């Protein structure tokens, strides 16, 4: 568990409760608000990171598909060139 300012404010509010209850409740409320804001920011950052990873994976998949199509075109043209050269290799008379 990480102890930050909101947690220390809450501890201070607990100690202050013996002297002045109104100030203690006010500080405890502010502490809870700060803790909630920190939690919300962390959740938002995790959500953005997850969306960034998903978009990166989608982009990589699209690029891999384009590469596959390009390689297919390249190898199919090479295969047809190889087939043409094989048939032309033995054009002479057979003995």
Secondary structure as GFF3:
##gff-version 3
##sequence-region A 1 95
A	DSSP	alpha_helix	5	16	.	.	.	ID=ss1
A	DSSP	alpha_helix	21	89	.	.	.	ID=ss2
###
